[in-house]
C-alpha cells in the first residue's frame, strides 16, 4: 500500500525549501516535488544582471545565513548557489522532474499525480510554486499585425541581442526599470507607462531600505493573518543611479501606447513610430489549475485562502504568495516566517 505522507510540498524553490525546513523541524514525513531538474525555483530563468534588492543580512532562509559580506547585494547566481547549498545542508527530501498534473481528495487524504505518472498520497499539501511560469502580457490592439519582436521579461537575459534597436519596455516596477536602464546603454529604449516611475532610495541615512522596513514592522506585520489585504506598492528601488538615468532620458518615459501597427506602435498622441522589440515587464499570474477540481480556487483561479491557509479545502496551504501575510511574503527574506506560520497551522490540522 502506498505510504501516506504528512505533507507534500509542491515547488522546490525558496518557498518550498523554507517550508521543508519547518516541516523537518517538526519531525514530519514529507516530500518536496520540484518540476525542474534542480531545486532552484525560478532563479536560473531570470536575467543575467539581476541582483537582490535586499542585502545579504536580510536575505536568508531560516537556519542558514546567506554567505558573504552582510551588506552586499547578492547576484542571481549567488542566490542559485545558496538555494542548492540550503537543500544539501539540511538534506531536504526533494524529488526533481515532478511537475504536478492533478490533485484528488479522497476523504482526508490527497492524491497527487505528476506528469511522469508518479502518484503521492498525503494528508496535507503546501503549494509553493510561485508564478514565474505563468507570465502575464496584456492583449494590445493590432499586436497580431506587428512584424517586430514581442516578448515577456521572463524571456529577457541580457541586452546584447538588442544592440542599436528601438526598444519599448512596458511597465514601471523593478524589473521594467532595471531592464530598460540596462538596454538604454546599447539601444534607444523607452519605458511605456500608465503613470510615471516612482523610485524609492535603496539607502536612507546610511542604512538599507529594508533595515527601516523591518525597524517599523512593515516587513513582518501579518496583514493577511487578520484577513486584511497587504497594501500594494507600485514603486521601483533606486539602485543608486536610476534617478539620474531617468532624468537624462536613458531610458525616457512615454504614456502607454494604444496599439500596434505593422512596423511599430501608435502612441497615445496618435504618433506612429517604428519599433524593433516590445518587452512586457507586466508581471505574472498564479497557476494552481490542478487544485481547481477540489474547490480550492475562486472563479478567477486565485486560491481561496487567508494568510496561506485554505478557506475552502482543509489541509491545503500556501507559501510564497505575494502579499500573503506581509510585504515580504513572496521574497527570499519573507518566505521563512510565512512557512513557519503555515506549518504551525498544518500541525493543528494533523492533530484533529
Residue pairs with C-beta under 8 A, 6 or more apart in sequence:
2 119
2 120
2 121
3 29
3 121
4 109
4 121
4 122
4 123
5 29
5 30
5 31
5 120
5 121
5 122
5 123
6 23
6 28
6 29
6 30
6 122
6 123
6 124
6 350
7 23
7 28
7 29
7 30
7 122
7 123
7 124
7 125
7 126
7 346
8 30
8 31
8 32
8 33
8 110
8 112
8 120
8 122
8 124
8 125
8 126
9 16
9 19
9 20
9 23
9 30
9 31
9 32
9 33
9 125
9 126
9 128
10 16
10 33
10 100
10 112
10 125
10 126
10 127
10 128
10 129
11 32
11 33
11 34
11 35
11 41
11 127
11 128
11 129
11 130
11 320
12 32
12 33
12 34
12 36
12 39
12 40
12 41
12 87
12 94
12 96
12 128
13 34
13 39
13 40
13 41
13 42
13 43
13 83
13 128
13 129
13 130
13 320
14 41
14 61
14 83
14 320
14 332
14 335
15 41
15 128
15 129
15 130
15 319
15 320
15 335
15 338
15 339
16 32
16 34
16 39
16 41
16 94
16 126
16 128
16 129
16 319
16 320
17 32
17 39
17 61
17 83
17 86
17 87
17 92
18 61
18 62
18 128
18 319
18 335
18 336
18 338
18 339
19 32
19 126
19 128
19 319
19 335
19 339
19 342
19 343
20 30
20 32
20 90
20 92
20 93
20 94
21 61
21 62
21 63
21 90
21 92
21 336
21 339
22 62
22 336
22 339
22 340
22 342
22 343
23 30
23 126
23 343
23 346
24 30
24 90
24 92
26 343
26 347
28 350
30 93
30 122
31 93
31 94
31 95
31 120
32 39
32 92
32 93
32 94
32 95
33 95
33 98
33 100
33 112
33 114
33 120
34 94
34 95
34 96
34 97
34 98
35 97
35 98
35 99
35 100
35 129
36 96
36 97
37 96
37 97
38 84
38 96
39 83
39 84
39 87
39 92
39 94
39 96
40 80
40 83
40 84
41 83
41 130
41 132
42 130
42 132
42 133
43 76
43 79
43 80
43 83
44 80
45 132
45 154
46 76
47 76
47 153
47 156
47 157
47 158
47 175
47 179
48 76
48 157
48 158
49 76
49 158
49 178
49 182
50 75
50 76
50 178
51 73
51 74
51 75
51 76
51 239
52 59
52 73
52 74
52 75
52 79
52 332
53 73
53 174
53 202
53 209
53 210
53 237
53 239
54 73
54 208
54 210
54 331
54 332
54 333
55 70
55 71
55 72
55 73
55 208
55 210
56 65
56 66
56 67
56 68
56 69
56 70
56 71
56 72
56 73
56 74
57 66
57 70
57 71
58 208
58 210
58 211
58 214
58 333
59 66
59 74
59 332
59 333
60 66
60 332
60 333
60 336
61 82
61 86
61 332
61 335
61 336
62 336
62 339
62 340
63 90
64 85
64 86
64 89
64 90
66 74
66 82
67 78
67 82
68 74
68 78
71 208
74 82
79 332
86 92
87 94
97 116
98 114
98 116
98 118
99 114
99 115
100 112
100 113
100 114
100 115
100 290
101 113
101 114
101 115
101 290
102 112
102 113
102 290
102 293
103 110
103 111
103 112
103 113
103 125
103 290
103 291
103 293
103 294
104 110
104 111
104 113
104 293
104 294
105 111
105 294
105 313
108 123
108 315
109 121
109 122
109 123
110 121
110 122
110 123
110 124
110 125
110 294
110 315
111 119
111 120
111 121
112 119
112 120
112 121
112 122
112 125
113 119
114 120
123 315
123 349
123 350
124 315
124 316
124 317
124 346
124 349
124 350
125 315
125 316
125 317
126 317
126 318
126 319
126 339
126 342
126 343
126 346
127 288
127 291
127 303
127 316
127 317
127 318
127 319
128 318
128 319
128 320
128 335
129 287
129 288
129 320
130 284
130 320
130 330
131 284
131 285
131 286
131 287
132 154
132 284
133 287
134 284
134 285
134 286
134 287
135 152
135 153
135 154
135 280
135 282
135 283
135 284
135 285
136 152
136 280
136 282
136 283
136 284
136 285
137 150
137 152
137 280
137 282
138 170
138 280
138 282
140 257
140 259
140 260
141 258
141 259
141 260
142 259
142 260
142 261
142 266
143 150
143 260
145 260
145 261
145 262
146 260
146 261
146 262
146 263
146 264
146 265
146 278
147 262
147 263
148 263
148 264
148 275
148 276
148 277
148 278
149 276
149 277
149 278
150 277
150 278
150 280
151 277
151 278
151 279
151 280
152 279
152 280
152 281
152 282
153 169
153 171
153 175
153 176
153 179
153 279
153 280
153 281
153 282
154 284
156 179
156 279
158 182
159 182
159 183
159 185
159 186
159 187
160 186
162 183
162 186
162 187
162 276
162 277
163 186
163 187
164 186
164 187
165 187
165 188
165 276
165 277
166 187
166 188
166 264
166 273
166 274
166 275
166 276
166 277
167 180
167 183
167 187
167 188
167 189
167 190
167 275
167 276
167 277
167 278
167 279
168 189
168 190
168 191
168 192
168 257
168 265
168 275
168 277
168 278
168 279
169 176
169 179
169 180
169 183
169 189
169 190
169 191
169 192
169 251
169 278
169 279
169 281
170 176
170 191
170 192
170 193
170 256
170 278
170 279
170 280
170 281
170 282
171 177
171 191
171 192
171 193
171 280
171 281
171 282
171 283
172 191
172 193
172 194
172 195
172 196
172 197
172 198
172 234
172 236
173 234
173 235
173 236
173 281
173 283
174 236
174 237
175 281
176 191
176 236
176 281
177 191
177 197
177 199
177 236
177 242
177 246
178 236
178 239
179 279
179 281
180 189
180 190
180 191
180 251
180 281
181 241
181 242
181 245
181 246
181 250
181 251
183 189
183 251
184 245
184 250
184 251
185 250
189 250
189 251
190 251
190 252
190 253
190 254
191 197
191 251
191 252
191 253
191 254
192 254
192 255
192 256
192 257
192 265
193 253
193 254
193 255
193 256
194 255
194 256
195 234
196 253
197 236
197 246
197 253
198 234
198 235
198 236
199 235
199 236
199 237
199 238
199 242
199 243
199 246
200 209
200 235
200 236
200 237
200 238
201 209
201 238
202 208
202 209
202 237
202 238
202 239
202 240
203 209
204 212
209 237
210 219
210 333
213 219
213 327
213 328
214 220
218 326
218 327
219 326
219 327
219 328
219 333
219 334
220 326
220 328
220 334
220 337
221 326
221 327
222 307
222 325
222 326
222 341
223 229
223 230
223 231
223 323
223 325
223 326
224 230
224 306
224 307
224 308
224 323
224 324
224 325
224 326
224 329
225 306
225 307
225 325
225 341
227 306
227 307
229 323
230 323
230 324
230 325
230 326
230 327
230 329
232 323
233 327
236 242
245 251
246 253
254 267
254 268
255 267
255 268
256 268
257 265
257 266
257 267
257 268
258 266
258 267
258 268
259 265
259 266
260 266
260 278
261 272
263 272
263 274
263 275
264 272
264 273
264 274
264 275
265 272
265 273
265 275
265 278
266 272
266 273
267 273
285 301
286 301
286 302
286 303
286 321
287 301
288 296
288 297
288 301
288 303
289 297
289 301
291 297
291 303
291 313
291 316
292 301
294 313
294 316
295 312
295 313
296 303
296 304
296 310
296 312
296 313
296 316
297 303
297 304
298 304
303 310
303 316
303 318
303 321
304 310
304 311
304 312
304 313
305 311
305 316
305 317
305 318
305 321
305 324
307 324
307 325
307 338
307 341
308 317
308 318
308 319
308 321
308 324
308 325
308 338
308 341
308 342
308 345
309 317
309 318
309 342
309 345
310 316
310 317
310 318
314 349
315 346
315 349
317 342
317 345
317 346
318 324
318 342
319 335
319 338
319 339
319 342
320 329
320 330
320 335
320 338
321 329
321 330
322 329
322 330
323 329
323 330
324 330
324 338
325 337
325 338
325 341
326 334
326 337
326 338
327 334
328 334
328 337
329 335
329 338
